[in-house]
Amino acid sequence: MSQIHVIHENPAWLPPLAEALDARGLPWTEWFMHDKAFDLSAPPPEGIFYNRMSASSHTRDHRFSAELTAGVLAWLTRWGRKVVNGPAALDLEISKVRQYAALEAAGLRTPRTVMVAGREGIAAAAREHFGSELVILKPNRGGKGLGVQLFHTPERLEDYVRSDRYEAPVDGIQLLQAYVRAPRPVITRAEFAGRRFTYAVEVDTSEGFELCPADVCAIGEQVCPVGVEPGRPAHKFTVVEVPDRAFIGRLEAFLDGAGVDVAGIEFIVGPDGQKLVYDVNTNTNYNPEAEARAGTAGTPRSGMGALAAFLGGLLAETRARAA
């Protein structure tokens, strides 16, 4: 019997999705993408395949899980299986450079960014393109805000790059990005399932963050992309209404064009009021406390519930076609 196959590499992120699938009585299994073997000459099993590979997989000693997943997705696609967040989504997940190219092609603004290959050219590139401006250093392939640092002067950046504290990105590519001073110390993450808007969550960045909505991960002011400002929110994560429905529509259109089915898209409002999109997470998680506070009549919002409903609908369609 066909079922939902969850492709992932982090067991810690699986339980909330498992609970949502089980609550709907949906049959599912997991494919742990670390040390798994596949017979490429044989057809894959029937069902729906949901790719949850993360750009941060290498930080959990799963260095080649993304590459393994890319091969598996190609195999599934060759056999005509329905893949949620297929090869195009994985390609964006592991490269912010390719994200920005796709976003800008869709007419969405991104922060001014300079790509640098190798360690030696970082300080010189920062001086050439940003001068004495504040600049953010981030890995092209990161995840959860890992490795993102704000530098107030070129000298501090150069000291860091030359020091033993420097961490090389897994793909060898670093990004220098313009600092955006937001009117409020928050970023917004819009969640989408089935390429359609589910809800948005504001994330308080006044103490810095690893941006994994499932966790409250303060890790020091150096990673904060917006700085400490007045008007700090009462909670780290807060579900909010997004009044700019036209902007949400543009994000949905981007997902349609990019071939991404499930995502959390992060953006920040600059001092001129314009929205700048700086990250597309195709392996999205949700914060249960924020969802509970946003619920009505004792029923919390549920991102995983919306995702499970989407996957269940696809499974029903696949079974109907087979019948």
C-alpha positions in Angstrom: 0.0 0.0 0.0 1.3 3.5 -0.9 2.3 5.7 2.0 4.2 8.9 2.9 7.9 8.6 3.0 9.7 11.2 5.0 13.3 11.8 3.8 15.4 13.4 6.6 18.6 13.3 8.5 17.7 14.7 11.9 15.6 12.5 14.2 15.2 15.4 16.7 13.0 17.3 14.3 10.8 14.3 13.4 8.4 13.8 16.4 6.1 16.8 15.7 5.5 15.7 12.2 5.1 12.1 13.2 2.4 13.2 15.7 0.6 15.2 13.1 0.6 12.4 10.6 -0.5 9.8 13.2 -3.3 12.1 14.4 -4.8 11.9 10.9 -4.3 8.2 10.6 -1.9 8.6 7.7 0.5 5.8 6.9 4.1 6.9 6.8 7.7 5.8 7.1 11.1 7.5 7.5 14.1 7.4 5.3 17.2 8.4 7.4 19.6 9.8 4.9 23.0 9.1 6.4 24.2 5.5 5.8 21.4 4.2 3.6 21.8 2.1 0.4 19.5 2.2 -2.6 19.1 -0.1 -5.6 19.0 2.4 -8.4 18.0 -0.3 -11.0 14.8 -1.1 -9.1 11.7 1.0 -8.9 11.1 3.0 -5.6 8.1 2.1 -3.5 4.8 3.7 -4.2 3.6 6.8 -2.3 4.5 10.4 -1.6 8.1 11.4 -0.8 8.6 14.4 1.4 12.1 15.8 1.4 13.2 17.4 4.7 16.9 17.6 4.1 18.5 20.5 5.8 21.4 22.8 4.9 22.8 22.3 8.4 23.1 18.5 8.1 26.9 18.7 8.1 26.8 20.2 11.6 25.3 16.8 12.9 28.1 14.8 11.3 26.0 14.0 8.3 28.4 15.7 5.9 27.2 14.0 2.7 23.5 13.6 3.5 22.5 16.4 1.1 24.5 14.8 -1.7 22.9 11.4 -1.0 19.5 13.0 -1.0 20.1 14.7 -4.3 20.8 11.3 -5.8 17.7 9.8 -4.3 15.5 12.6 -5.5 16.9 12.1 -9.1 16.0 8.4 -8.8 12.5 9.1 -7.5 11.9 11.7 -10.2 13.1 9.2 -12.9 10.5 6.8 -11.8 7.7 9.4 -11.8 7.2 9.4 -8.0 5.5 12.4 -6.4 8.2 14.3 -4.5 7.4 17.2 -2.2 10.3 19.6 -2.2 12.1 17.9 -5.0 15.5 18.6 -6.6 14.8 22.3 -7.2 14.0 22.8 -3.5 17.1 21.0 -2.3 19.2 23.1 -4.7 17.9 26.3 -3.0 18.2 24.8 0.5 21.9 24.3 0.3 22.9 27.6 -1.4 21.9 31.1 -0.4 23.5 32.4 -3.6 21.1 30.4 -5.7 18.2 31.5 -3.4 19.0 35.1 -4.0 19.2 34.7 -7.7 15.8 33.0 -7.8 14.3 35.6 -5.5 15.5 38.5 -7.5 14.4 36.8 -10.7 10.9 36.8 -9.2 11.1 40.5 -8.4 11.8 40.1 -4.7 14.4 42.3 -3.0 17.4 40.8 -1.2 20.1 42.4 0.9 23.2 43.6 -1.0 25.5 40.6 -0.9 29.1 39.8 -2.1 30.1 36.2 -2.6 33.7 35.3 -1.7 35.5 32.0 -2.3 38.2 31.1 0.2 39.4 32.7 3.4 42.1 34.9 2.1 39.9 37.3 0.1 37.2 38.0 2.7 38.8 41.1 4.4 39.8 42.7 1.1 36.4 42.1 -0.4 34.7 43.7 2.6 36.9 46.8 2.4 36.3 47.1 -1.4 32.5 46.7 -1.4 31.4 47.9 2.1 34.2 50.2 3.3 33.6 51.2 6.9 29.9 50.0 6.9 28.7 47.3 9.3 28.8 44.0 7.5 27.4 40.5 8.1 29.5 37.4 7.4 27.5 34.2 6.7 28.1 30.9 5.1 26.5 30.2 1.7 25.4 26.8 3.1 24.4 27.2 6.8 21.1 26.6 8.4 19.5 27.8 11.7 21.6 31.0 11.5 24.8 29.1 12.1 28.0 31.0 11.5 26.2 34.3 11.0 28.2 37.2 12.5 27.9 41.0 12.5 31.1 43.0 12.4 31.2 46.7 13.2 34.5 47.5 11.6 36.7 46.1 8.9 39.5 45.6 11.5 37.3 43.3 13.6 36.3 41.3 10.5 39.9 40.9 9.5 41.0 39.9 13.0 38.3 37.2 13.0 39.2 35.8 9.6 42.9 35.6 10.6 42.2 34.0 14.0 41.8 30.4 15.1 38.1 31.2 15.8 37.4 31.4 12.1 35.1 28.6 10.8 35.3 27.7 7.2 32.0 27.1 5.4 31.3 23.5 4.3 31.1 24.5 0.6 34.0 27.0 0.8 31.8 30.0 0.0 31.3 32.9 2.4 28.8 35.8 1.9 29.4 39.4 2.9 26.0 41.1 3.4 24.9 44.6 4.1 23.6 45.2 7.6 19.9 46.1 7.7 18.9 48.4 10.6 15.2 47.5 11.1 12.8 49.9 12.8 12.0 47.0 15.3 14.4 44.2 16.5 12.5 41.5 14.7 12.5 39.5 11.5 9.4 37.8 10.1 9.2 34.2 8.9 6.3 33.4 6.6 5.3 29.7 6.6 3.9 27.9 3.5 2.5 24.4 2.9 1.4 23.3 -0.5 2.9 26.6 -1.8 0.2 28.5 0.1 0.5 30.8 3.1 -0.1 29.1 6.5 0.8 31.9 8.9 3.7 34.2 9.8 5.8 34.3 13.0 7.9 37.3 14.3 11.2 36.4 15.8 12.8 38.7 18.4 16.5 39.1 17.4 17.5 41.6 20.1 19.7 39.0 21.8 20.9 37.2 18.7 19.6 33.9 17.5 20.0 30.6 15.7 16.9 30.9 13.6 15.3 27.5 14.2 11.7 28.3 15.2 11.4 25.0 17.1 14.0 26.2 19.6 14.8 29.3 21.5 18.6 29.5 20.7 20.1 32.8 21.9 23.9 32.6 21.1 25.2 36.1 21.6 25.0 39.5 20.1 27.6 39.0 17.4 25.1 37.0 15.3 22.2 39.4 15.6 21.4 40.9 12.1 19.4 43.9 13.4 20.9 44.9 16.7 19.4 45.8 20.1 16.6 48.3 19.8 13.7 49.6 21.9 10.3 47.9 21.6 11.5 44.4 22.1 8.6 41.8 21.8 7.3 39.9 24.9 8.2 36.5 23.4 11.0 35.1 21.2 8.5 33.8 18.7 5.0 35.3 18.1 2.5 34.3 15.4 1.3 37.5 13.7 -1.0 38.7 11.0 0.7 40.0 7.8 -1.3 42.9 6.5 0.5 43.0 3.2 -1.3 40.3 1.4 0.1 41.4 -1.9 3.6 40.6 -0.6 2.5 37.2 0.6 1.0 36.6 -2.9 4.4 37.4 -4.4 6.1 34.9 -2.1 3.5 32.3 -3.2 4.3 33.1 -6.8 8.0 32.7 -6.1 7.4 29.2 -4.6 5.3 28.2 -7.6 8.0 29.3 -10.0 10.9 27.8 -8.0 9.2 24.4 -7.5 9.2 24.6 -3.7 6.2 23.1 -2.0 6.9 23.6 1.7 9.0 26.5 3.1 9.6 29.1 5.7 10.7 32.4 4.0 12.4 35.0 6.2 12.4 38.7 5.6 13.3 41.9 7.3 11.8 45.4 7.0 14.5 48.0 6.3 14.5 51.6 7.5 12.8 52.6 4.2 9.9 50.3 4.9 10.8 47.9 2.1 10.9 44.2 2.7 14.1 42.3 2.1 14.0 38.5 1.8 17.2 36.9 3.0 16.5 33.2 3.5 14.4 30.4 2.1 14.1 27.4 4.4 12.8 24.3 2.6 13.0 22.2 5.8 10.7 24.2 8.0 9.9 23.7 11.7 7.3 25.4 13.9 7.2 26.8 17.4 4.5 25.1 19.5 4.4 27.7 22.2 3.8 30.5 19.7 1.1 28.4 18.0 -0.6 27.8 21.3 -0.7 31.5 22.1 -2.2 32.2 18.7 -4.9 29.6 18.9 -8.6 30.3 19.3 -11.2 28.5 21.5 -8.4 26.4 23.0 -7.2 25.1 19.7 -3.7 26.2 18.7 -2.5 27.0 15.2 -0.7 24.1 13.8 1.9 24.4 11.1 2.6 20.6 11.2 -1.2 20.1 11.1 -1.4 22.1 7.9 1.6 20.2 6.5 0.1 16.8 7.4 -3.2 17.7 5.8 -1.3 18.7 2.6 0.6 15.5 2.5 -2.5 13.5 3.2 -4.3 15.1 0.3 -1.5 14.3 -2.0 -1.5 10.7 -0.9 -5.2 10.4 -1.5 -4.8 11.8 -5.0 -2.0 9.3 -5.7 -4.1 6.4 -4.5 -7.1 7.6 -6.6 -5.0 7.8 -9.7 -3.7 4.3 -9.1 -7.2 2.9 -8.6 
